Amino acid sequence: MNKNLKSLLAIVTVIIMAACTNQEPELQKLITKIENDVKPLRKEACIAQWDGSISGKSEDFDRYAQLSQQMTEYYSNKEIFNQLKGFKEGGKINDPILKRQLDILYNAFLSNQADTALLNQIIVKSMELEKVYGEYRATLNGKEITDNDVEDILRTSKNNKELQEVWESHKNIGPKVEKGLIEIVKLRNMVAQQLGFSNYHSMSLELSGQNPEEITALLDELDSLTSKSFAELKNEMDNAFSKRYNVKKEELMPWHYQGRYFQEAPNLYPVDLDKYYADKNLEELTINFYNSIGMDITGMVKNSSLYPQPGKNQHAFCTDIDGYGDVRILCNIAPNERWMDTMLHEYGHGVYAQGHDNSNLPYFLRDAAHTFTTEAVAMIFGRLSKNAEWIRQSLGLTDKEKENIAENCFKATKLQQVVFSRWVQVVYRFEKEMYANPDQDLNALWWNLVEKYQQLKKPAGRNMPDYATKIHIALYPCYYHNYQLGELFASQMHYYIVNNITKSNDISNECYIGNKEICKWMQENIFSPGMKWEWNEFIERATGEKLTAKYYAQQFNLN
């Protein structure tokens, strides 16, 4: 063969091989197209959901449903999915940022490769259920009362008849949503099975980067970690409530534990934190705290909806409208410790989301490393509402007043952690079993788990869909365990801050006020990375260790 021809063929071969191996420009082109298509749809959908949550109007929910369907239809595009699949299976994407975006988009499209009509059915039924939950009100003596009223009565009343009436009235939403909930569970399972997963619970965890067996093992470990402390605290509660309500210990019922679900700590210790917040402006307290650590939330506050109004969703949430700084908070503030916690918590979500705007991250990485890592940031700040030193500095208590409440504040915080941990056990295990077999007796399953992990007695003869009264099970499925993982990471961050930033070594009283270095550390190590790394690598980079429960156990004296 002619020497020049050989050289020419060699050059052509190199060019062809380079073209075959260098797929990154083509992938970037595809990602840019997806971004240009998705961004405006997502923004409109978030605005529609926000409007509906405030107004309660059917037309707003309908608009949200239509936009959600359009999003689902887009992510159902098989041509785009096959392109992403080709890039993923080709194994020739080496740029870590491109590779991470590819993984995230692949999972997003994979979860929508089921039948489009089926996915749209789920959206429509979700919107229908959201409307029912948003509109439902419990009653007392024939008059409608809000969820805030329900919580207040359960927490403060000593009238056994009134407590039972309010608790049961709140649970009466169960039969109204039970049928729709079971339908949507089965539809979700159909989607999962079409995509090759055993059920929706497994699919949800795996597509979020979690191994279901590892999560269950972690919950088993936490069960072992908290069971002894909880048994001791539950006995203490039973003794106190037997006297408070003038009933025998064995006659205590779920409505005696000062909440709709026994997911929050009851008032067991002689410190009434609500009185410290009763005449305070929680909005101002929240702004002042975040400002003291270098986090400006005034813009978010202006765009938020913080107070109750007719038709408005009675819960609380944070929404990142566009990924570029339009972050909004929905609350229903009442002047008490629970809503102080909620405000600090939700604006924790907010500063995390807002922090992505200070990064150079591409659009599809402008989110939390994992859903539980944003929960952790929310929790590390939400805990401060019970922190005696934070209360002293924020509300102007004297040193003596602070010392008088410090021990009981810690006990109340520990009680909250242990009580909530047991509630997480119930929800996680219920959903795991419900999706494994939605045709079983779910009422019995629910109460068996409640009795096992929360040690609450089912009222005699009760056979109601009480599991369906929890909005998360219907509309935010397979998520609750992330709250617990968030608590673990919050404690891990707290230890890092105390030992490396404030250097106070005061695990119990450190409250962060006035230390702007915390903002700098969080911005650089928590907010700015977004989804750049898999969640455990992200945690190790930020704190020096992968996620561990040891700091949680140490912080709350559980070992």
N, C-alpha and C positions, 0 to 999 in steps of 0.2 A: 504494500500500500504506500502511496505517495506520502513522504514525510509531512508535507504541509497539510495534507488531508487528515493525517493522524492527529496533528495538532488541533486542527479545526474541530474534529470530532470530540477530542478531549475537552475543548472549551465548551462545546455545546452540551456535553454530558454534565460538566460542572454546573452550567447555568440551569439545566433541567433539574439536577439534584437539589440545587439551592431553592429553586421554585417549589419543589415538592416538600422540602423540609422547612422552609421559612413561611409558616402559615400565620405568623403573628400579625402582619399587616391586614390580612383578610379577616382574621378574628376581630381585630380592632374596628374594622369597617362594619362588621356585623353588630358589634356591641354599640357602636355609635348610632346605627339605624334603630336598634331596639330602644336605646335611650330617647331618641327623638320621638319615637312613637309612644313610649310609655309615660314620659314625664308629664305632658299636659293632661293625659287621662287620669293619672294618679292624683294630680293636684286637684282636678275637678271633683274626683270621687271623695277625697278627704274633706273638701269644702262642703260637699253635699251632706256627708255624714255629720259634720260639725253643725251645719244648719239644722238638720233633723234632730240632733241631740238636744238642741236648745229650744226649738219651736215645738217639737212633737208632731209636726204637720205631716200628713200622709204624702203630700206632693214632694216634700224634701226627702223622705225615705224612698219614695218611688224613683226620684232622680238618682239617689245613691245606688239603688238596686240596678238601674239601667247602666250606670257607669261601671259598676262592679261587674256586670255581665259583659260589658265591652272589654274590660281588663281580662276577664277570664277567657273570653274568646280569643284575645290576642295571645295570651300565654298558652292557649291550646293549639296554636299554629304548628302543624306537624312539620312543615318545611323548615321553619326556623329551628325547631327542636332537633331535627335530623342533622342540620348544619352544626349545631352545638355538640351533638352527640359525636359527629365525625371529628371535630376538633379534640374532644375529650378522649376518644378512643385512639386517636392518632398518636397521642403522647408526644407531640412535637412543640408544645407551648412551654417555653422555658422562662419567660418573663414572669416573675412571681405575682405582680399586680394583675396582669392579664389572666394568669392561671387562676387566681382567686376569683376574679369576676366570672370566668368561665364556669367554675364550680357552682357559684351562687346562682347564676342564670340557668345552668343545666337543671339544678334542683327545682328552681321556680317553674320552669317549663315542664319538667317531668311530672310535678304534682298536678298539672293541668292537662295531661295527655289522655285523660279519661273522656268518655262521651260528653260532648259539649252540652247537650240537653240535660244530662244528669248534673253537671256542674251548675247550670243555670237554675235547676230545681232547688239546689242547695242554697243558692243566693236568695232566691225568692222566699223560701221558707225561713231563712235566717232573718230577712227583713220583717217578715210577718211576726216572728217571735220577738224581735227587738222592739217592735211597736207595742206588743202586749206587755212586755216587761216594763217598758217606759211609762205606759199609761196606768198600770195597776196601782191601786192604793188600798192598803189595809183599812179596816174600820174599827171604831170603838164607840159603843153606845149609838150605833147607827150613823156615825159621822166619819167621813174619810180622814185618814191621817197619813202623813208622809213617812218614809223610811227613817228620817231623823226622829220623828215623833215616836216611832216604834222602838228605836234604840234607847231614847230617853226614858220611856216608860219601863222597858225591861231593866234598865240600869238603876232606876231610882225608886220605882214603886215597891211597896211591901204588901200589896193587896194580891193575894194568891189568885183570886178569881179574875182580876183585871190582867194580871200577868199571863194567865192561860188564854184569856180571850184575845189579847193582842198577838201573842205568839201564834195561835191557831189561825187568826185572821190573816196574818202575814203569809202563812203557809197555804192559804186558800188559792194562791196563784198557781200552785202545783197542778191541779186538775185542768186548769185553763191552757197550760203549755205542754202537758205530758205527751199527748198524742203527737204534736208537732215535733217535740224533742226526739221521740223514738224514731219517727220518720226520718229526721235529719241524720240521726246516728246511723241508720241503715244505709242511707244514701252515701254518707261519708265512707262507710265500709265498702260499698260497691265501687267507689272511686279507687280506694286503696287496693282492692283485689284486682281491678282492671290493670293496675300498674305493677302488680307482682308482689304486693305486700300482704301479710296475713290479715291485717285490719288497720283501721285508721289511726289507732293509738300508736302502733309500731311505726307506721309511715311518718307520722308527725314528728316523732323523736328522731328517726333516722335521717329525714330530710333536713332537720335542723342541726345535724352534726352530733347527735347523741346516740349512744348505744343503749337500747332499752334495758338490757340485762345489767349494764353498769349502773344505770340510774336506779333500778330496783334494788341493786346491791347497796347503793349509797343510802337509799331510804331505809333499808333493813338495818344498816349501821346506825343511822340516826334514831331509829326506833329503839335500838339497844342503848344508845347514848342517852336518850331522854326518858325512857320508860320508868326508871327508878325515881328520878326527880319528879316526874309527873304524878306518879302514884302518891308520893309524899305530899305534893301540893294539892292534889285532888282531895285527899283526906282532910287537909287543912281547910280547903274550901267547903267541903261537906259539913264539917263541924261549925264553921262560921255561918253558913247559909241555913242550917237547921235551926239555929237560934234566930237568925234574921227573919226568916219566914214562918217561924213557929210550927215547923213540921218535923217529923222524924227523918233521920238521915236517909232511910230506905224509901221515903216518900218524896224525895227531891226529884223534880222533873226538869226537862230541858229548859223550860221557861224561867227557871230559878237561877240560871247561870249568866244572867245579865247581858244577853245578846241573842241575835236570831240564830246563830250557828255555833256558838261557843268557839269562835275563831279568834276572839280577842280576850285579853285578860280581864276578868271581873274586878270590881273594887274590893280587893281582899285586905289591903293594908291601910292603916289610918293616915292616909295622905290623899286629900281631895285635890288632884291636879286641875280639875275643871275650874275650881274657884280662882286659880291664878290667871286663867284666860278669859273669865266671864265678862270682864269689862275692857278687854284688849282688842285692838284691831289686828286680826291675824294676817291680813294683807300687808300691813306695814311691817309687822314683825318678820315676815318672810322676806320682804324686800331688804330690810336692814341687815338681816343675817347674811344673805347671799352677797350683798354689797361689801360686807366686812371681810369676806374672804376673797374678794376680787371678782365676783361673778355678778354682772349687771343683768337683772331680770326685768327691769322696768318696761322694756318693749314687749316682753312676753305677757306681763301683767295687763298692759293696755289691750292686748289682743285676746285676752282670756274672758271666760264667763264664770264668775266665782260665787254668785249668790243664787238662792232658790228662786224659781219663777214657775208659774203654771205651765204644765206640759213638758217641762224640761226633764231630761234624764237625771235621776236622783243620785247617780253614782259619781265617780270622779275618774278622770283620765287625762293623759297628755297626748297630743297628736302633733306630729311633724308634718305640716302641710306639703312642703315642697322639697325638703332636704337641704334647703339653703337659708335657714334662719327663721322661717315663718312657723314658729312653734306656739301652740295654744294649749291652755289648761282649762278643763271644765271641773268645777267643784260646786258644792252647795254649802258654803261655809255657815257654821254655827259656832258661837264663841265657847269652845270646849277643847280639851286636850286632844280628842280624837281627830278633830278637824285641823288642829295645829300640826299634828303628825302628818295628816293627809296633804296639807299645803306644802310642808317641807319635802314630803315624799314626791309629790307630782312635779314640783319645780326642780327636784333632783333629776327626774326624767328630762325635764326641760333643758337644764344646763348641759346635760349630756348631748341631747339632740342639737342644741344651739352650737355646741362646741365643734360639731362637724363643719360648720360654716367657716371656721378659722383654719381649715386644713385644705390641702390641694388634692383631696381624694376624688377619684372619679365617681360619678353619680351612684353606681350600684354598690359602692363601698361606703357610702355616707350613711351608715347606720351602726348600731351597737355591735360589738364583736359577737355577742349572742343576746338573745332576749333577756337572759337572766343577768347579764352584766349591767344593763341599764336598770334593772330592778335593784341591783346591789348599790348603785349610786343613789337611787331613790331611798333605799333603806338606811344607808349610812347617815343620811341627813334626817330622815323621818324619825329615827330613834331619838334625836335630840330633844323632842318635845317632852321626854321623861327624864332628861339629863339635868340633875340638880344644879350643876354649875352653869349650864346653858340657860336654865330658868332664872338663876340669880342675875346673870349678866344681861339677859334680854328683857326681863320684866322688872328689874330693880329690887330684888330681894336683898335683905341684909345678910351678912355672913351667918348670923345666928339662925335666921329663917332657913337658909340653905342647909345648914348642918342639921336642923330639925327634920328635914325631909329627905336628906341624901340617902340614908340607908333604905328607907321604904321606896324611894324612887328606883334604886337598884333592884330591890326585890320585885317591884312591879314590872320592871323591864325584863327581868329573868322570867317572871311568870308569863309575860306576853310571849316571849320566845318559845317557852316550853308548850304553852297552850296552842300557839299557832302551829308549831311543829307537828303536834298530834292531829290538828285539823288537816294539814297537808297530807298526812298519811291516809286519812279517810278519802279525800278527793282523788289523790293519785291512784290509789288502789281501786276505788270505785270505777273510775273511768277505764282503767286497764281491764277490769273484768267486764264492764258494760260493753266495751267495743269487742271483746272476745266473744261475748254471747248476749246480745241485746234482748233476746227472747226470754231470759231467765226472770225470776221474780226480783225486779230491781228494788222494790220497796224493802224486801227482806235483806237483800245485799247491802243496801244503804245502812239500815239500822244495825245489822251485824257488825259492820265496820265502825259505826258510831259508838256502839257499846264496847267494842274491843279497844279502840285507840283513844276515844274520848271518855270512856267510862260513864256515858250518859244512858239513862234508861228510856226505852221506848214506852210512851204512854200506853196503858193497857188497851188492847183492842184496836190500836191505830194501824190502819193500812192505807196510807195516803202517799202520793208520789213526792215526798219531802225533798228528795234529791233534785227534783226539777225546779225547786224554788231558788236554787243558786244559779244566777245568770251565767256564770262562767262555764258551767257544764253544758249549757245550751249553745252559747254564742262565742265563748273563748276556750274551746276544748283543748285538753291535753297540754295545759299550760301551767297548772298550779305548782308542780314540782319545781318550776323555775323560780318561784318565789323563795323556796327553801334554799336552792343553790345560790340565789341572790343574797340570802342572809349569811351564808358561809363566806362568800366573797366580800361582803360588807365588813365582816369581822377581820378578814385577811387584810383589807385595805386599811382598816382602823389601826391595826397593829403596825403596819408599815408607816402610817402617818405619825403615830405616837413615837415610834422609835427612830424615825429618820427625818421627819420634817419639823414637828413641834418639839420633839426630843424631851417631852415632859415625863415620859414613862408612867403617865397616870392613865391607866387603862379605863378606870371607872369614871373619871371626871372630865377627861379631855373633851372639849366641845368646839374646838377649831376657831372660835370667834376672833376676828381681827388678824388672822394669819393668812396673808395673801399668797404665801408660798404653796399653800394647799391647792389654790387655783392653778398655779403654774405647773405643779406636778400633775394634777388631773388633766389639764389641757394637753400637756405633752404626752402623757403615758396612758390616759384613759379615753379622752374625747377624740383627739386628733387621729389616732390609729384607725378609728372606725372598724370596718370589717377586714382590714388588711391581713390579719392573721386568724387562724383557727383559734377558738376561744381559750383553750388551755395554754397555747403558746403565748397568746396575748396576756394572760394572767401572769405567766412566768416572767415575761419581759417587764411587766409593770411592778411586780412585787418580789421577784427573785425566786418564786416557787410556783408550781402548778397548784390548782385548787385543792385545798385541804380543809378538813373539818376541825383541825386541832385548835385553830385560833377562836373559832366559834365556841368550842367546849371550854377553852380557857377564859374567854371573856365573860361567860355566864356561869362559871363554876359548875360545869356539868360532869367533870371527871373526878 
